[in-house]
Amino acid sequence: MTCWEVSNFSAISAWLHPNARNLSNQLRAKSFSSDVETFSYGGVEQFRVLVGNFVTRSEATKFATQLSENEKLPVYVRLAVNR
């Protein structure tokens, strides 16, 4: 089955691990499924906060719009990988 997820990442100010973990914990406290993904960009370790698993891109996009508006976060939708 294909799953979609909502991801939070700011290219302007990369999330530091404590910030990413804090955001993930705040979202979990609001009953969202959330995790932190580590990746390297330009040789620098960076972090994405992943939220939810959705069956359709449409569901993920609707949720992403609400999350962005309610939490004032930059978000995007992508295919779920290894979740």
N, C-alpha and C positions, 0 to 999 in steps of 0.2 A: 504494500500500500504506500502511496506517496503521501508524505506529510509536509506541512508548511509550518514555519515558525516566524515569529517577529523578533527582530534583533535591534539592539540599540548600540549605536557606535557613532562617535563624533570624530571625524577626520581632523578637525581643527584642534581639539584638545583630547588626546588619547586618554582613555580611562586608566588610572592606576589601579592596581589590584585591590587595595582596600576600598576604593570608591566603587569599583565594579561589584565587589562582594556585598558592600552595604546596599547598593541599589537592588541587587538580586534579593537580598534579605527583606528589604522594604516591600518589594513586589510579592514575595512569598507571604508576608504578614497580611497582605490584602487578598490572599487566596489565589494568587497567580502561580502557575508552574514556571519556575525560573532557574537558570543555571548560568555559569560564567564560562566562556570559551577563551582560551589563550591562543594567540597567533603572533607571528613575527611579521613586521612590516618595516622594511628598510633596516633590518638588523636589530630592531627595537621590539621587545616583547610588549604586546598590547592585549587588550581584553574587550570582549563583547559580552553584553548581557543578553541572554536568549530567554524568550518568554513564550510559553505555550506550545502546543502541537495541534494543528488544525488539519482536517481532512481535505479542505479545498482552499485554494488561494483566495477566493472570495471571502471566506470566513476569516482568514488571517488578515486580509486587508481591512475588513470592517473593524476587527479588533485593534489593529495597528492605529487606525484613525482615532478610535476612541481613546486608546492609551496615550497617544501623542497629545490629544486635546486635554484629557483629564490630568495627566501627569507632567505635561509640558516637557516631553522628551522627544529627541529626534529618533525616529524609528524607520525601519524598512522591513519588507517581507522577503524571505528567501526559502528555498527548499531546505527541509530539515536534513542534517547530515549527522549520522552516528548518534542519534538521540532516541 
